[in-house]
C-alpha cells in the first residue's frame, strides 16, 4: 500500500466514523481496536489488516467494499480530529460498552474478570 492510499483510507475511516457521530474512543470501544491504533489508521500511519477492515466495516454497519470506496466524498476537506481528554464526557460510553461485552462472556471468562478486578482492588489500582 502506498502512503497516499493509507492516508485516503484513514480519512475515509474518519469520515465514516463521524457520519455516525462517534469519537475515536467510541469506535474503539465498539470495535475492540485500540484508540491509538485507530488514530494511527486515520492519520495514514498504520497499515490495516484485512481482518481489521472487516471488523471496522461490521462495527460501522457498512460493507468491506464501502470501506475501500474513497470516492463517496471529498477527502481533501477532511481532517483527522485532535486528541481529546482521556475520559471526559465519554466515560458513560465506556461503561455501557464494558457491560455489553461482559454480558457475552461465559462463566469461566466472568470468573477471570472478577479475579483480575479483585487483584487490582487489593493493589489500589482503582483509585
C-alpha positions, 0 to 999 in steps of 0.5 A: 500500500502506498502512503497516499492510499493509507492516508485516503483510507484513514480519512475515509475511516474518519469520515465514516466514523463521524457520519455516525457521530462517534469519537475515536474512543467510541469506535474503539470501544465498539470495535475492540481496536485500540484508540491509538491504533485507530488514530494511527489508521486515520492519520495514514500511519498504520497499515490495516489488516484485512481482518481489521477492515472487516471488523471496522466495516461490521462495527460501522454497519457498512460493507468491506467494499464501502470501506475501500470506496474513497470516492463517496466524498471529498477527502481533501476537506477532511481532517483527522480530529485532535486528541481529546481528554482521556475520559471526559464526557465519554466515560458513560460510553465506556461503561455501557460498552464494558457491560455489553461485552461482559454480558457475552462472556461465559462463566469461566471468562466472568470468573477471570474478570472478577479475579483480575478486578479483585487483584487490582482492588487489593493493589489500589489500582482503582483509585 
